[in-house]
Amino acid sequence: MDGIVKEHIIFSHPAIIVYLTLLFNIMALHCCVPDCFGVCIIILIVKNRLGDITQLDNYRGITFCPLISKLFEHCTSVP
């Protein structure tokens, strides 16, 4: 969605860790998350092609969210 893919993070300068840490800490400190972190695209995938495609139970959703929001969610999740 935002044009950032995992390779951008993997092959970026090691300082990206410092900047993302600062960003995530400031967001957590101020309890403020950018609105764009909540914007995602949901694509429905048919579970059983031989089943009834008119039934909602025959679909599962895949959500595409911005990569930085996924990183933030991973860092703030409790095990």
PyMOL Python script that loads the backbone (N, CA, C, O; Angstrom):
from pymol import cmd

cmd.read_pdbstr("""\
ATOM      1  N   MET A   1       0.813  -1.198   0.000  1.00  0.00           N
ATOM      2  CA  MET A   1       0.000   0.000   0.000  1.00  0.00           C
ATOM      3  C   MET A   1       0.855   1.260   0.000  1.00  0.00           C
ATOM      4  O   MET A   1       0.620   2.182  -0.781  1.00  0.00           O
ATOM      5  N   ASP A   2       1.834   1.290   0.871  1.00  0.00           N
ATOM      6  CA  ASP A   2       2.678   2.477   0.972  1.00  0.00           C
ATOM      7  C   ASP A   2       3.952   2.355   0.141  1.00  0.00           C
ATOM      8  O   ASP A   2       4.773   3.272   0.116  1.00  0.00           O
ATOM      9  N   GLY A   3       4.111   1.231  -0.532  1.00  0.00           N
ATOM     10  CA  GLY A   3       5.280   1.039  -1.384  1.00  0.00           C
ATOM     11  C   GLY A   3       6.505   0.517  -0.656  1.00  0.00           C
ATOM     12  O   GLY A   3       7.553   0.322  -1.272  1.00  0.00           O
ATOM     13  N   ILE A   4       6.390   0.288   0.637  1.00  0.00           N
ATOM     14  CA  ILE A   4       7.520  -0.242   1.409  1.00  0.00           C
ATOM     15  C   ILE A   4       7.348  -1.751   1.521  1.00  0.00           C
ATOM     16  O   ILE A   4       6.301  -2.241   1.945  1.00  0.00           O
ATOM     17  N   VAL A   5       8.376  -2.469   1.138  1.00  0.00           N
ATOM     18  CA  VAL A   5       8.362  -3.926   1.240  1.00  0.00           C
ATOM     19  C   VAL A   5       9.436  -4.361   2.233  1.00  0.00           C
ATOM     20  O   VAL A   5      10.292  -3.566   2.624  1.00  0.00           O
ATOM     21  N   LYS A   6       9.383  -5.630   2.637  1.00  0.00           N
ATOM     22  CA  LYS A   6      10.308  -6.106   3.668  1.00  0.00           C
ATOM     23  C   LYS A   6      11.774  -5.949   3.264  1.00  0.00           C
ATOM     24  O   LYS A   6      12.638  -5.766   4.121  1.00  0.00           O
ATOM     25  N   GLU A   7      12.054  -6.018   1.966  1.00  0.00           N
ATOM     26  CA  GLU A   7      13.434  -5.870   1.510  1.00  0.00           C
ATOM     27  C   GLU A   7      13.977  -4.471   1.807  1.00  0.00           C
ATOM     28  O   GLU A   7      15.179  -4.309   2.018  1.00  0.00           O
ATOM     29  N   HIS A   8      13.109  -3.466   1.826  1.00  0.00           N
ATOM     30  CA  HIS A   8      13.548  -2.121   2.181  1.00  0.00           C
ATOM     31  C   HIS A   8      14.093  -2.093   3.603  1.00  0.00           C
ATOM     32  O   HIS A   8      15.091  -1.428   3.877  1.00  0.00           O
ATOM     33  N   ILE A   9      13.442  -2.808   4.497  1.00  0.00           N
ATOM     34  CA  ILE A   9      13.887  -2.845   5.893  1.00  0.00           C
ATOM     35  C   ILE A   9      15.106  -3.750   6.036  1.00  0.00           C
ATOM     36  O   ILE A   9      16.066  -3.395   6.719  1.00  0.00           O
ATOM     37  N   ILE A  10      15.074  -4.905   5.401  1.00  0.00           N
ATOM     38  CA  ILE A  10      16.168  -5.866   5.527  1.00  0.00           C
ATOM     39  C   ILE A  10      17.483  -5.285   5.025  1.00  0.00           C
ATOM     40  O   ILE A  10      18.517  -5.454   5.671  1.00  0.00           O
ATOM     41  N   PHE A  11      17.459  -4.606   3.888  1.00  0.00           N
ATOM     42  CA  PHE A  11      18.688  -4.106   3.273  1.00  0.00           C
ATOM     43  C   PHE A  11      18.962  -2.633   3.561  1.00  0.00           C
ATOM     44  O   PHE A  11      19.838  -2.033   2.938  1.00  0.00           O
ATOM     45  N   SER A  12      18.223  -2.052   4.495  1.00  0.00           N
ATOM     46  CA  SER A  12      18.449  -0.643   4.824  1.00  0.00           C
ATOM     47  C   SER A  12      19.662  -0.502   5.754  1.00  0.00           C
ATOM     48  O   SER A  12      20.220  -1.492   6.229  1.00  0.00           O
ATOM     49  N   HIS A  13      20.042   0.724   5.994  1.00  0.00           N
ATOM     50  CA  HIS A  13      21.155   1.022   6.898  1.00  0.00           C
ATOM     51  C   HIS A  13      20.783   0.556   8.303  1.00  0.00           C
ATOM     52  O   HIS A  13      19.620   0.660   8.694  1.00  0.00           O
ATOM     53  N   PRO A  14      21.745   0.046   9.068  1.00  0.00           N
ATOM     54  CA  PRO A  14      21.437  -0.421  10.427  1.00  0.00           C
ATOM     55  C   PRO A  14      20.822   0.656  11.333  1.00  0.00           C
ATOM     56  O   PRO A  14      20.209   0.330  12.349  1.00  0.00           O
ATOM     57  N   ALA A  15      20.981   1.918  10.974  1.00  0.00           N
ATOM     58  CA  ALA A  15      20.397   2.992  11.780  1.00  0.00           C
ATOM     59  C   ALA A  15      18.866   2.968  11.758  1.00  0.00           C
ATOM     60  O   ALA A  15      18.226   3.621  12.582  1.00  0.00           O
ATOM     61  N   ILE A  16      18.281   2.227  10.830  1.00  0.00           N
ATOM     62  CA  ILE A  16      16.814   2.148  10.756  1.00  0.00           C
ATOM     63  C   ILE A  16      16.245   1.612  12.064  1.00  0.00           C
ATOM     64  O   ILE A  16      15.140   1.982  12.462  1.00  0.00           O
ATOM     65  N   ILE A  17      16.993   0.748  12.726  1.00  0.00           N
ATOM     66  CA  ILE A  17      16.540   0.186  14.005  1.00  0.00           C
ATOM     67  C   ILE A  17      16.411   1.289  15.045  1.00  0.00           C
ATOM     68  O   ILE A  17      15.443   1.322  15.805  1.00  0.00           O
ATOM     69  N   VAL A  18      17.378   2.186  15.078  1.00  0.00           N
ATOM     70  CA  VAL A  18      17.351   3.297  16.033  1.00  0.00           C
ATOM     71  C   VAL A  18      16.157   4.200  15.756  1.00  0.00           C
ATOM     72  O   VAL A  18      15.437   4.578  16.680  1.00  0.00           O
ATOM     73  N   TYR A  19      15.941   4.548  14.498  1.00  0.00           N
ATOM     74  CA  TYR A  19      14.858   5.462  14.148  1.00  0.00           C
ATOM     75  C   TYR A  19      13.485   4.835  14.376  1.00  0.00           C
ATOM     76  O   TYR A  19      12.572   5.504  14.859  1.00  0.00           O
ATOM     77  N   LEU A  20      13.335   3.569  14.036  1.00  0.00           N
ATOM     78  CA  LEU A  20      12.058   2.911  14.286  1.00  0.00           C
ATOM     79  C   LEU A  20      11.803   2.754  15.782  1.00  0.00           C
ATOM     80  O   LEU A  20      10.666   2.891  16.236  1.00  0.00           O
ATOM     81  N   THR A  21      12.851   2.469  16.547  1.00  0.00           N
ATOM     82  CA  THR A  21      12.704   2.368  17.997  1.00  0.00           C
ATOM     83  C   THR A  21      12.251   3.699  18.584  1.00  0.00           C
ATOM     84  O   THR A  21      11.348   3.738  19.420  1.00  0.00           O
ATOM     85  N   LEU A  22      12.881   4.795  18.143  1.00  0.00           N
ATOM     86  CA  LEU A  22      12.470   6.122  18.610  1.00  0.00           C
ATOM     87  C   LEU A  22      11.018   6.409  18.240  1.00  0.00           C
ATOM     88  O   LEU A  22      10.239   6.882  19.068  1.00  0.00           O
ATOM     89  N   LEU A  23      10.664   6.123  17.002  1.00  0.00           N
ATOM     90  CA  LEU A  23       9.300   6.359  16.546  1.00  0.00           C
ATOM     91  C   LEU A  23       8.300   5.552  17.372  1.00  0.00           C
ATOM     92  O   LEU A  23       7.299   6.096  17.838  1.00  0.00           O
ATOM     93  N   PHE A  24       8.564   4.269  17.552  1.00  0.00           N
ATOM     94  CA  PHE A  24       7.636   3.410  18.283  1.00  0.00           C
ATOM     95  C   PHE A  24       7.536   3.808  19.751  1.00  0.00           C
ATOM     96  O   PHE A  24       6.450   3.764  20.328  1.00  0.00           O
ATOM     97  N   ASN A  25       8.651   4.194  20.361  1.00  0.00           N
ATOM     98  CA  ASN A  25       8.623   4.627  21.758  1.00  0.00           C
ATOM     99  C   ASN A  25       7.831   5.918  21.923  1.00  0.00           C
ATOM    100  O   ASN A  25       7.070   6.060  22.880  1.00  0.00           O
ATOM    101  N   ILE A  26       8.001   6.849  21.010  1.00  0.00           N
ATOM    102  CA  ILE A  26       7.244   8.111  21.068  1.00  0.00           C
ATOM    103  C   ILE A  26       5.754   7.839  20.880  1.00  0.00           C
ATOM    104  O   ILE A  26       4.919   8.427  21.569  1.00  0.00           O
ATOM    105  N   MET A  27       5.421   6.946  19.945  1.00  0.00           N
ATOM    106  CA  MET A  27       4.018   6.603  19.727  1.00  0.00           C
ATOM    107  C   MET A  27       3.416   5.969  20.978  1.00  0.00           C
ATOM    108  O   MET A  27       2.288   6.289  21.351  1.00  0.00           O
ATOM    109  N   ALA A  28       4.152   5.082  21.622  1.00  0.00           N
ATOM    110  CA  ALA A  28       3.658   4.424  22.836  1.00  0.00           C
ATOM    111  C   ALA A  28       3.571   5.420  23.991  1.00  0.00           C
ATOM    112  O   ALA A  28       2.617   5.383  24.768  1.00  0.00           O
ATOM    113  N   LEU A  29       4.549   6.302  24.110  1.00  0.00           N
ATOM    114  CA  LEU A  29       4.564   7.287  25.187  1.00  0.00           C
ATOM    115  C   LEU A  29       3.380   8.238  25.097  1.00  0.00           C
ATOM    116  O   LEU A  29       2.764   8.570  26.110  1.00  0.00           O
ATOM    117  N   HIS A  30       3.066   8.672  23.889  1.00  0.00           N
ATOM    118  CA  HIS A  30       1.979   9.636  23.688  1.00  0.00           C
ATOM    119  C   HIS A  30       0.641   8.971  23.359  1.00  0.00           C
ATOM    120  O   HIS A  30      -0.356   9.653  23.121  1.00  0.00           O
ATOM    121  N   CYS A  31       0.626   7.653  23.348  1.00  0.00           N
ATOM    122  CA  CYS A  31      -0.604   6.893  23.028  1.00  0.00           C
ATOM    123  C   CYS A  31      -1.240   7.395  21.743  1.00  0.00           C
ATOM    124  O   CYS A  31      -2.450   7.610  21.670  1.00  0.00           O
ATOM    125  N   CYS A  32      -0.412   7.574  20.746  1.00  0.00           N
ATOM    126  CA  CYS A  32      -0.881   8.108  19.475  1.00  0.00           C
ATOM    127  C   CYS A  32      -0.296   7.277  18.332  1.00  0.00           C
ATOM    128  O   CYS A  32       0.918   7.114  18.211  1.00  0.00           O
ATOM    129  N   VAL A  33      -1.190   6.766  17.511  1.00  0.00           N
ATOM    130  CA  VAL A  33      -0.785   5.982  16.350  1.00  0.00           C
ATOM    131  C   VAL A  33      -1.325   6.692  15.110  1.00  0.00           C
ATOM    132  O   VAL A  33      -2.485   7.104  15.102  1.00  0.00           O
ATOM    133  N   PRO A  34      -0.517   6.844  14.071  1.00  0.00           N
ATOM    134  CA  PRO A  34      -1.002   7.513  12.858  1.00  0.00           C
ATOM    135  C   PRO A  34      -2.222   6.799  12.266  1.00  0.00           C
ATOM    136  O   PRO A  34      -2.326   5.574  12.321  1.00  0.00           O
ATOM    137  N   ASP A  35      -3.129   7.578  11.708  1.00  0.00           N
ATOM    138  CA  ASP A  35      -4.329   7.015  11.104  1.00  0.00           C
ATOM    139  C   ASP A  35      -4.006   6.028   9.987  1.00  0.00           C
ATOM    140  O   ASP A  35      -4.732   5.054   9.785  1.00  0.00           O
ATOM    141  N   CYS A  36      -2.927   6.277   9.268  1.00  0.00           N
ATOM    142  CA  CYS A  36      -2.578   5.398   8.143  1.00  0.00           C
ATOM    143  C   CYS A  36      -2.198   3.996   8.608  1.00  0.00           C
ATOM    144  O   CYS A  36      -2.197   3.069   7.799  1.00  0.00           O
ATOM    145  N   PHE A  37      -1.874   3.814   9.892  1.00  0.00           N
ATOM    146  CA  PHE A  37      -1.562   2.487  10.411  1.00  0.00           C
ATOM    147  C   PHE A  37      -2.799   1.604  10.463  1.00  0.00           C
ATOM    148  O   PHE A  37      -2.684   0.378  10.480  1.00  0.00           O
ATOM    149  N   GLY A  38      -3.971   2.208  10.490  1.00  0.00           N
ATOM    150  CA  GLY A  38      -5.209   1.442  10.568  1.00  0.00           C
ATOM    151  C   GLY A  38      -5.866   1.210   9.225  1.00  0.00           C
ATOM    152  O   GLY A  38      -6.909   0.561   9.148  1.00  0.00           O
ATOM    153  N   VAL A  39      -5.272   1.730   8.168  1.00  0.00           N
ATOM    154  CA  VAL A  39      -5.845   1.560   6.833  1.00  0.00           C
ATOM    155  C   VAL A  39      -5.266   0.296   6.212  1.00  0.00           C
ATOM    156  O   VAL A  39      -4.059   0.194   5.991  1.00  0.00           O
ATOM    157  N   CYS A  40      -6.143  -0.662   5.935  1.00  0.00           N
ATOM    158  CA  CYS A  40      -5.717  -1.932   5.367  1.00  0.00           C
ATOM    159  C   CYS A  40      -6.640  -2.316   4.216  1.00  0.00           C
ATOM    160  O   CYS A  40      -7.750  -1.801   4.088  1.00  0.00           O
ATOM    161  N   ILE A  41      -6.163  -3.213   3.400  1.00  0.00           N
ATOM    162  CA  ILE A  41      -6.965  -3.750   2.307  1.00  0.00           C
ATOM    163  C   ILE A  41      -7.258  -5.212   2.630  1.00  0.00           C
ATOM    164  O   ILE A  41      -6.344  -5.983   2.923  1.00  0.00           O
ATOM    165  N   ILE A  42      -8.526  -5.588   2.577  1.00  0.00           N
ATOM    166  CA  ILE A  42      -8.923  -6.965   2.847  1.00  0.00           C
ATOM    167  C   ILE A  42      -9.321  -7.619   1.528  1.00  0.00           C
ATOM    168  O   ILE A  42     -10.155  -7.099   0.787  1.00  0.00           O
ATOM    169  N   ILE A  43      -8.713  -8.759   1.251  1.00  0.00           N
ATOM    170  CA  ILE A  43      -9.031  -9.525   0.048  1.00  0.00           C
ATOM    171  C   ILE A  43      -9.611 -10.858   0.499  1.00  0.00           C
ATOM    172  O   ILE A  43      -9.039 -11.543   1.348  1.00  0.00           O
ATOM    173  N   LEU A  44     -10.744 -11.215  -0.074  1.00  0.00           N
ATOM    174  CA  LEU A  44     -11.387 -12.479   0.273  1.00  0.00           C
ATOM    175  C   LEU A  44     -10.894 -13.595  -0.639  1.00  0.00           C
ATOM    176  O   LEU A  44     -10.815 -13.432  -1.857  1.00  0.00           O
ATOM    177  N   ILE A  45     -10.567 -14.720  -0.037  1.00  0.00           N
ATOM    178  CA  ILE A  45     -10.082 -15.896  -0.751  1.00  0.00           C
ATOM    179  C   ILE A  45     -11.091 -17.025  -0.531  1.00  0.00           C
ATOM    180  O   ILE A  45     -11.534 -17.259   0.593  1.00  0.00           O
ATOM    181  N   VAL A  46     -11.446 -17.714  -1.601  1.00  0.00           N
ATOM    182  CA  VAL A  46     -12.373 -18.846  -1.498  1.00  0.00           C
ATOM    183  C   VAL A  46     -11.652 -20.018  -0.828  1.00  0.00           C
ATOM    184  O   VAL A  46     -10.558 -20.399  -1.246  1.00  0.00           O
ATOM    185  N   LYS A  47     -12.262 -20.582   0.201  1.00  0.00           N
ATOM    186  CA  LYS A  47     -11.671 -21.733   0.896  1.00  0.00           C
ATOM    187  C   LYS A  47     -11.822 -23.006   0.068  1.00  0.00           C
ATOM    188  O   LYS A  47     -10.855 -23.737  -0.146  1.00  0.00           O
ATOM    189  N   ASN A  48     -13.039 -23.264  -0.393  1.00  0.00           N
ATOM    190  CA  ASN A  48     -13.335 -24.501  -1.107  1.00  0.00           C
ATOM    191  C   ASN A  48     -13.985 -24.129  -2.439  1.00  0.00           C
ATOM    192  O   ASN A  48     -15.143 -23.714  -2.476  1.00  0.00           O
ATOM    193  N   ARG A  49     -13.245 -24.279  -3.516  1.00  0.00           N
ATOM    194  CA  ARG A  49     -13.771 -23.896  -4.834  1.00  0.00           C
ATOM    195  C   ARG A  49     -14.935 -24.772  -5.272  1.00  0.00           C
ATOM    196  O   ARG A  49     -15.758 -24.349  -6.084  1.00  0.00           O
ATOM    197  N   LEU A  50     -15.010 -25.979  -4.746  1.00  0.00           N
ATOM    198  CA  LEU A  50     -16.108 -26.873  -5.100  1.00  0.00           C
ATOM    199  C   LEU A  50     -17.348 -26.616  -4.247  1.00  0.00           C
ATOM    200  O   LEU A  50     -18.436 -27.107  -4.546  1.00  0.00           O
ATOM    201  N   GLY A  51     -17.164 -25.833  -3.173  1.00  0.00           N
ATOM    202  CA  GLY A  51     -18.276 -25.522  -2.287  1.00  0.00           C
ATOM    203  C   GLY A  51     -19.131 -24.390  -2.841  1.00  0.00           C
ATOM    204  O   GLY A  51     -18.928 -23.929  -3.964  1.00  0.00           O
ATOM    205  N   ASP A  52     -20.079 -23.958  -2.039  1.00  0.00           N
ATOM    206  CA  ASP A  52     -21.008 -22.899  -2.428  1.00  0.00           C
ATOM    207  C   ASP A  52     -20.315 -21.543  -2.280  1.00  0.00           C
ATOM    208  O   ASP A  52     -20.043 -21.099  -1.164  1.00  0.00           O
ATOM    209  N   ILE A  53     -20.033 -20.894  -3.397  1.00  0.00           N
ATOM    210  CA  ILE A  53     -19.320 -19.609  -3.349  1.00  0.00           C
ATOM    211  C   ILE A  53     -20.221 -18.450  -2.942  1.00  0.00           C
ATOM    212  O   ILE A  53     -19.748 -17.321  -2.813  1.00  0.00           O
ATOM    213  N   THR A  54     -21.499 -18.706  -2.740  1.00  0.00           N
ATOM    214  CA  THR A  54     -22.399 -17.649  -2.275  1.00  0.00           C
ATOM    215  C   THR A  54     -22.453 -17.588  -0.753  1.00  0.00           C
ATOM    216  O   THR A  54     -23.044 -16.662  -0.198  1.00  0.00           O
ATOM    217  N   GLN A  55     -21.848 -18.558  -0.067  1.00  0.00           N
ATOM    218  CA  GLN A  55     -21.840 -18.596   1.395  1.00  0.00           C
ATOM    219  C   GLN A  55     -20.600 -17.891   1.942  1.00  0.00           C
ATOM    220  O   GLN A  55     -19.483 -18.136   1.488  1.00  0.00           O
ATOM    221  N   LEU A  56     -20.814 -17.015   2.920  1.00  0.00           N
ATOM    222  CA  LEU A  56     -19.692 -16.284   3.512  1.00  0.00           C
ATOM    223  C   LEU A  56     -18.731 -17.200   4.262  1.00  0.00           C
ATOM    224  O   LEU A  56     -17.546 -16.887   4.377  1.00  0.00           O
ATOM    225  N   ASP A  57     -19.221 -18.316   4.768  1.00  0.00           N
ATOM    226  CA  ASP A  57     -18.361 -19.260   5.495  1.00  0.00           C
ATOM    227  C   ASP A  57     -17.320 -19.898   4.589  1.00  0.00           C
ATOM    228  O   ASP A  57     -16.367 -20.505   5.079  1.00  0.00           O
ATOM    229  N   ASN A  58     -17.481 -19.773   3.302  1.00  0.00           N
ATOM    230  CA  ASN A  58     -16.562 -20.378   2.338  1.00  0.00           C
ATOM    231  C   ASN A  58     -15.430 -19.419   1.951  1.00  0.00           C
ATOM    232  O   ASN A  58     -14.701 -19.680   0.995  1.00  0.00           O
ATOM    233  N   TYR A  59     -15.283 -18.331   2.674  1.00  0.00           N
ATOM    234  CA  TYR A  59     -14.242 -17.348   2.378  1.00  0.00           C
ATOM    235  C   TYR A  59     -13.403 -17.081   3.611  1.00  0.00           C
ATOM    236  O   TYR A  59     -13.870 -17.199   4.744  1.00  0.00           O
ATOM    237  N   ARG A  60     -12.168 -16.724   3.367  1.00  0.00           N
ATOM    238  CA  ARG A  60     -11.308 -16.228   4.448  1.00  0.00           C
ATOM    239  C   ARG A  60     -10.683 -14.942   3.963  1.00  0.00           C
ATOM    240  O   ARG A  60     -10.436 -14.763   2.770  1.00  0.00           O
ATOM    241  N   GLY A  61     -10.435 -14.063   4.888  1.00  0.00           N
ATOM    242  CA  GLY A  61      -9.884 -12.765   4.516  1.00  0.00           C
ATOM    243  C   GLY A  61      -8.387 -12.690   4.730  1.00  0.00           C
ATOM    244  O   GLY A  61      -7.860 -13.227   5.704  1.00  0.00           O
ATOM    245  N   ILE A  62      -7.718 -12.033   3.828  1.00  0.00           N
ATOM    246  CA  ILE A  62      -6.298 -11.730   3.971  1.00  0.00           C
ATOM    247  C   ILE A  62      -6.186 -10.211   4.012  1.00  0.00           C
ATOM    248  O   ILE A  62      -6.721  -9.516   3.149  1.00  0.00           O
ATOM    249  N   THR A  63      -5.491  -9.707   5.013  1.00  0.00           N
ATOM    250  CA  THR A  63      -5.382  -8.270   5.210  1.00  0.00           C
ATOM    251  C   THR A  63      -3.987  -7.796   4.824  1.00  0.00           C
ATOM    252  O   THR A  63      -2.986  -8.361   5.265  1.00  0.00           O
ATOM    253  N   PHE A  64      -3.929  -6.764   4.007  1.00  0.00           N
ATOM    254  CA  PHE A  64      -2.672  -6.118   3.633  1.00  0.00           C
ATOM    255  C   PHE A  64      -2.621  -4.764   4.327  1.00  0.00           C
ATOM    256  O   PHE A  64      -3.433  -3.878   4.059  1.00  0.00           O
ATOM    257  N   CYS A  65      -1.643  -4.622   5.232  1.00  0.00           N
ATOM    258  CA  CYS A  65      -1.471  -3.384   5.996  1.00  0.00           C
ATOM    259  C   CYS A  65      -0.079  -2.818   5.724  1.00  0.00           C
ATOM    260  O   CYS A  65       0.796  -3.533   5.235  1.00  0.00           O
ATOM    261  N   PRO A  66       0.128  -1.546   6.038  1.00  0.00           N
ATOM    262  CA  PRO A  66       1.467  -0.976   5.860  1.00  0.00           C
ATOM    263  C   PRO A  66       2.511  -1.735   6.682  1.00  0.00           C
ATOM    264  O   PRO A  66       2.242  -2.145   7.812  1.00  0.00           O
ATOM    265  N   LEU A  67       3.687  -1.915   6.117  1.00  0.00           N
ATOM    266  CA  LEU A  67       4.748  -2.703   6.753  1.00  0.00           C
ATOM    267  C   LEU A  67       5.158  -2.125   8.104  1.00  0.00           C
ATOM    268  O   LEU A  67       5.351  -2.876   9.060  1.00  0.00           O
ATOM    269  N   ILE A  68       5.292  -0.810   8.196  1.00  0.00           N
ATOM    270  CA  ILE A  68       5.722  -0.191   9.457  1.00  0.00           C
ATOM    271  C   ILE A  68       4.681  -0.438  10.550  1.00  0.00           C
ATOM    272  O   ILE A  68       5.042  -0.623  11.712  1.00  0.00           O
ATOM    273  N   SER A  69       3.402  -0.443  10.192  1.00  0.00           N
ATOM    274  CA  SER A  69       2.374  -0.720  11.197  1.00  0.00           C
ATOM    275  C   SER A  69       2.454  -2.165  11.665  1.00  0.00           C
ATOM    276  O   SER A  69       2.190  -2.452  12.832  1.00  0.00           O
ATOM    277  N   LYS A  70       2.818  -3.084  10.764  1.00  0.00           N
ATOM    278  CA  LYS A  70       2.998  -4.487  11.162  1.00  0.00           C
ATOM    279  C   LYS A  70       4.177  -4.624  12.126  1.00  0.00           C
ATOM    280  O   LYS A  70       4.102  -5.378  13.096  1.00  0.00           O
ATOM    281  N   LEU A  71       5.251  -3.906  11.864  1.00  0.00           N
ATOM    282  CA  LEU A  71       6.409  -3.931  12.761  1.00  0.00           C
ATOM    283  C   LEU A  71       6.034  -3.391  14.138  1.00  0.00           C
ATOM    284  O   LEU A  71       6.401  -3.959  15.166  1.00  0.00           O
ATOM    285  N   PHE A  72       5.297  -2.284  14.137  1.00  0.00           N
ATOM    286  CA  PHE A  72       4.865  -1.692  15.416  1.00  0.00           C
ATOM    287  C   PHE A  72       3.968  -2.667  16.172  1.00  0.00           C
ATOM    288  O   PHE A  72       4.123  -2.834  17.382  1.00  0.00           O
ATOM    289  N   GLU A  73       3.054  -3.297  15.491  1.00  0.00           N
ATOM    290  CA  GLU A  73       2.154  -4.254  16.124  1.00  0.00           C
ATOM    291  C   GLU A  73       2.952  -5.430  16.696  1.00  0.00           C
ATOM    292  O   GLU A  73       2.661  -5.901  17.796  1.00  0.00           O
ATOM    293  N   HIS A  74       3.945  -5.898  15.960  1.00  0.00           N
ATOM    294  CA  HIS A  74       4.771  -7.007  16.436  1.00  0.00           C
ATOM    295  C   HIS A  74       5.571  -6.598  17.679  1.00  0.00           C
ATOM    296  O   HIS A  74       5.723  -7.396  18.604  1.00  0.00           O
ATOM    297  N   CYS A  75       6.071  -5.389  17.705  1.00  0.00           N
ATOM    298  CA  CYS A  75       6.883  -4.922  18.832  1.00  0.00           C
ATOM    299  C   CYS A  75       6.061  -4.665  20.085  1.00  0.00           C
ATOM    300  O   CYS A  75       6.577  -4.766  21.198  1.00  0.00           O
ATOM    301  N   THR A  76       4.798  -4.337  19.914  1.00  0.00           N
ATOM    302  CA  THR A  76       3.972  -3.998  21.073  1.00  0.00           C
ATOM    303  C   THR A  76       3.088  -5.158  21.529  1.00  0.00           C
ATOM    304  O   THR A  76       2.380  -5.035  22.529  1.00  0.00           O
ATOM    305  N   SER A  77       3.120  -6.273  20.816  1.00  0.00           N
ATOM    306  CA  SER A  77       2.271  -7.400  21.235  1.00  0.00           C
ATOM    307  C   SER A  77       2.881  -8.098  22.435  1.00  0.00           C
ATOM    308  O   SER A  77       4.100  -8.196  22.575  1.00  0.00           O
ATOM    309  N   VAL A  78       2.001  -8.577  23.292  1.00  0.00           N
ATOM    310  CA  VAL A  78       2.427  -9.273  24.511  1.00  0.00           C
ATOM    311  C   VAL A  78       2.396 -10.772  24.214  1.00  0.00           C
ATOM    312  O   VAL A  78       1.392 -11.281  23.715  1.00  0.00           O
ATOM    313  N   PRO A  79       3.492 -11.488  24.517  1.00  0.00           N
ATOM    314  CA  PRO A  79       3.522 -12.930  24.235  1.00  0.00           C
ATOM    315  C   PRO A  79       2.535 -13.725  25.042  1.00  0.00           C
ATOM    316  O   PRO A  79       2.461 -14.945  24.899  1.00  0.00           O
TER     317      PRO A  79
END
""", "prot")
cmd.dss("prot")
cmd.show_as("cartoon", "prot")
cmd.util.cbc("prot")
cmd.orient("prot")
